[in-house]
Amino acid sequence: MKIAFDYQAFTMQSYGGVSRYYSIVADQLLRKSEDVRIFAGIHKNSYLTNLPDGVVKGKKVSKYPIKTDRVFHLINYGISQMSMKAWRPDIVHETYYSALPTCNMQSIRVTSVHDMIHELFSTQFSKYDTTTQRKMKAFDRVDHIISVSQNTKKDLIKLFNIDESKISVVHLGVDQELFGTNNINSQFKDQSYILFVGSRDGYKNFIGFLKACAASKVIKNQIIIIAFGGGQFSQYEESII
């Protein structure tokens, strides 16, 4: 079976949960001897370098010039559509919620949904955010939706009125290679800590997290906070800390 993944997640992210999810799914399908291609275009994703030669169709760059992400989305949309149409996959797995129509192919279209944060916490996003509108177009376009939880499936049915038969729940797995090491040398191994991972802006609510920690004498006196990733602290974050 020929399975194609499109460009979207790999144009959006150098690192991140969504693109890592798709790179691992592609790798596991390859191990089951499926014929897999990722049509990534001019991408910036680092996970794709771990896949075998020939799987990824495109070129990796270290980063895009400032304020050109939208341009590269459009470029990669065109590249991936033409390349996929020539390859003629049996299944196309759309890796995010494009408002642009997919090319006219006989392929079955699938997408995965991780959460309904944009709909349930809309006040945390800009009034110009169009994610919900793009989701509606994507959900209408695809033949099937993979939900990572029963709760997200319920949200899909409630918020988008999607027929239950169009949704399958497939829970996220565990990367066994990462959990194969029992003894990890860490400077924090003898210290109690709370780990905050990734981006700290918007709905990640880092400031709310700091205020919650500050309200606890136990946390303030006995537990340290480690922020991993997300870049340097801003002046505002430092003032709150």
C-alpha positions as CSV (number, residue, x, y, z in Angstrom):
1,M,0.0,0.0,0.0
2,K,1.3,3.5,-0.9
3,I,0.9,6.0,1.9
4,A,1.7,9.6,1.6
5,F,2.1,12.3,4.3
6,D,1.9,15.9,3.2
7,Y,4.1,18.9,3.9
8,Q,2.2,20.8,6.6
9,A,3.6,19.7,10.0
10,F,7.1,19.7,8.6
11,T,6.8,23.2,7.3
12,M,5.4,24.4,10.6
13,Q,7.9,22.8,13.0
14,S,11.6,22.3,13.3
15,Y,10.8,20.3,16.4
16,G,7.4,19.6,18.1
17,G,4.9,17.0,19.0
18,V,2.8,17.1,15.8
19,S,5.7,16.6,13.4
20,R,7.3,14.0,15.7
21,Y,4.1,12.1,15.8
22,Y,3.9,11.9,12.0
23,S,7.6,11.0,11.6
24,I,7.2,8.1,14.1
25,V,4.0,6.9,12.4
26,A,5.8,6.9,9.0
27,D,8.7,5.0,10.5
28,Q,6.5,2.3,12.1
29,L,4.6,1.9,8.8
30,L,7.9,1.4,7.0
31,R,8.8,-1.3,9.5
32,K,5.6,-3.0,8.5
33,S,6.8,-3.0,4.9
34,E,4.4,-0.3,3.7
35,D,5.4,2.0,0.9
36,V,5.7,5.4,2.6
37,R,6.6,8.8,1.3
38,I,6.7,12.2,3.0
39,F,6.2,15.0,0.6
40,A,7.8,17.7,2.7
41,G,8.9,20.3,0.1
42,I,11.4,22.8,1.4
43,H,11.1,22.0,5.1
44,K,12.9,22.8,8.3
45,N,12.0,19.6,10.3
46,S,14.8,17.8,12.1
47,Y,12.9,14.5,12.8
48,L,12.8,13.6,9.1
49,T,16.6,13.2,9.0
50,N,16.2,10.0,11.0
51,L,14.1,8.3,8.3
52,P,15.7,6.0,5.6
53,D,16.9,7.5,2.3
54,G,14.3,8.0,-0.3
55,V,11.3,8.3,2.1
56,V,11.4,12.1,2.4
57,K,10.8,14.0,-0.8
58,G,12.1,17.5,-0.4
59,K,15.0,19.5,0.9
60,K,15.8,20.5,4.5
61,V,16.9,24.1,5.3
62,S,18.0,25.3,8.8
63,K,15.3,28.0,8.9
64,Y,13.1,30.2,6.8
65,P,13.9,33.9,6.4
66,I,11.9,36.1,8.8
67,K,8.2,36.4,8.0
68,T,8.3,34.0,5.1
69,D,6.6,31.0,6.7
70,R,3.3,31.6,4.8
71,V,5.2,31.8,1.5
72,F,6.9,28.5,2.1
73,H,3.5,26.9,3.1
74,L,2.2,28.0,-0.4
75,I,5.3,26.8,-2.1
76,N,5.3,23.4,-0.4
77,Y,1.6,23.0,-1.0
78,G,2.2,23.3,-4.8
79,I,5.2,21.0,-4.7
80,S,3.6,18.3,-2.6
81,Q,0.4,18.3,-4.6
82,M,2.2,17.8,-7.9
83,S,4.5,15.2,-6.5
84,M,1.7,13.2,-4.8
85,K,-0.4,13.3,-7.9
86,A,2.5,11.8,-9.9
87,W,3.1,9.1,-7.2
88,R,-0.6,8.2,-7.0
89,P,-0.8,7.1,-3.3
90,D,-3.6,4.9,-2.0
91,I,-3.8,7.0,1.2
92,V,-2.9,10.6,1.8
93,H,-2.4,11.5,5.5
94,E,-2.9,15.3,5.9
95,T,-0.6,16.4,8.7
96,Y,-2.5,19.6,9.7
97,Y,-5.6,21.6,8.7
98,S,-5.0,23.2,5.3
99,A,-7.8,25.4,3.9
100,L,-6.4,24.7,0.4
101,P,-8.1,21.9,-1.6
102,T,-6.1,18.8,-2.3
103,C,-5.5,17.8,-5.9
104,N,-7.9,15.6,-7.7
105,M,-6.8,12.0,-6.8
106,Q,-8.6,8.8,-6.0
107,S,-6.7,8.5,-2.8
108,I,-8.4,8.0,0.6
109,R,-7.7,11.1,2.7
110,V,-7.0,10.8,6.5
111,T,-6.0,13.3,9.2
112,S,-5.2,13.0,12.9
113,V,-6.6,15.2,15.6
114,H,-4.9,15.8,18.9
115,D,-7.1,18.2,20.7
116,M,-9.8,20.9,20.5
117,I,-7.8,23.6,22.3
118,H,-8.6,26.3,19.7
119,E,-12.3,25.7,20.1
120,L,-12.5,25.1,23.9
121,F,-10.2,28.0,24.8
122,S,-10.7,30.4,22.0
123,T,-10.0,33.4,24.2
124,Q,-6.4,32.3,24.4
125,F,-5.9,32.9,20.7
126,S,-5.9,36.0,18.4
127,K,-9.3,37.0,16.9
128,Y,-7.6,36.6,13.6
129,D,-6.7,32.9,14.1
130,T,-8.4,30.8,11.4
131,T,-7.6,27.3,12.8
132,T,-11.2,26.4,13.4
133,Q,-12.3,27.5,9.9
134,R,-9.4,25.5,8.4
135,K,-10.4,22.5,10.6
136,M,-13.9,22.6,9.2
137,K,-12.7,22.4,5.6
138,A,-10.2,19.7,6.4
139,F,-12.7,17.5,8.3
140,D,-15.2,17.9,5.4
141,R,-12.6,17.0,2.9
142,V,-11.1,13.9,4.5
143,D,-12.6,10.4,4.4
144,H,-11.6,9.5,8.0
145,I,-10.3,11.1,11.2
146,I,-7.9,9.6,13.7
147,S,-8.5,10.9,17.2
148,V,-5.8,10.4,19.9
149,S,-8.4,10.0,22.7
150,Q,-12.0,9.2,23.4
151,N,-12.4,12.8,24.8
152,T,-11.2,14.4,21.6
153,K,-13.6,12.1,19.7
154,K,-16.5,13.4,21.8
155,D,-15.3,17.0,21.1
156,L,-15.2,16.3,17.4
157,I,-18.8,15.1,17.4
158,K,-20.0,17.9,19.7
159,L,-18.2,20.8,18.2
160,F,-18.1,19.9,14.5
161,N,-21.1,17.5,14.2
162,I,-19.0,14.8,12.7
163,D,-20.5,11.4,12.3
164,E,-19.1,9.0,14.8
165,S,-18.4,6.4,12.2
166,K,-15.9,8.7,10.5
167,I,-13.7,8.8,13.6
168,S,-11.4,6.1,15.0
169,V,-9.6,6.4,18.4
170,V,-5.9,5.5,18.2
171,H,-4.1,6.3,21.4
172,L,-0.6,7.8,21.3
173,G,2.2,5.3,21.8
174,V,5.5,5.3,23.7
175,D,8.9,5.5,22.1
176,Q,10.5,2.4,23.6
177,E,14.0,3.5,22.6
178,L,13.7,6.6,24.8
179,F,12.5,4.5,27.7
180,G,15.1,1.8,27.4
181,T,17.7,3.6,29.5
182,N,17.3,3.1,33.3
183,N,20.3,5.1,34.5
184,I,20.3,8.7,33.3
185,N,23.0,11.0,34.6
186,S,21.3,14.3,35.4
187,Q,22.3,17.3,37.5
188,F,18.8,17.2,38.9
189,K,18.5,13.5,39.9
190,D,18.7,14.3,43.6
191,Q,16.3,17.3,43.4
192,S,12.5,17.4,43.3
193,Y,11.5,19.5,40.3
194,I,8.6,20.4,38.0
195,L,9.4,20.2,34.3
196,F,7.8,22.7,31.8
197,V,8.5,21.6,28.2
198,G,8.4,23.6,25.0
199,S,6.8,26.9,24.0
200,R,5.6,29.1,26.8
201,D,3.4,31.5,24.9
202,G,-0.3,31.6,24.3
203,Y,-2.4,28.8,25.5
204,K,0.6,27.1,27.1
205,N,-0.2,29.5,30.0
206,F,3.3,29.7,31.5
207,I,2.4,32.8,33.5
208,G,-0.6,31.0,35.0
209,F,1.7,28.1,35.8
210,L,4.2,30.4,37.6
211,K,1.5,32.0,39.6
212,A,0.1,28.6,40.7
213,C,3.5,27.5,41.8
214,A,4.1,30.7,43.7
215,A,0.9,30.1,45.6
216,S,2.4,27.0,47.2
217,K,4.9,27.3,50.0
218,V,6.0,23.7,49.4
219,I,6.8,24.3,45.8
220,K,8.6,27.6,46.6
221,N,10.7,26.1,49.3
222,Q,11.3,22.5,48.2
223,I,10.8,22.2,44.5
224,I,12.6,23.8,41.6
225,I,11.1,24.6,38.2
226,I,13.0,23.6,35.0
227,A,11.8,25.2,31.7
228,F,13.1,23.1,28.8
229,G,13.0,24.6,25.3
230,G,11.0,27.6,24.2
231,G,14.0,30.0,23.9
232,Q,15.3,32.5,26.4
233,F,13.0,34.0,29.0
234,S,11.5,37.4,28.0
235,Q,11.9,40.4,30.3
236,Y,8.2,40.0,31.2
237,E,8.7,36.4,32.2
238,E,11.7,37.3,34.2
239,S,9.8,40.0,36.1
240,I,7.0,37.5,36.9
241,I,9.6,34.9,38.1
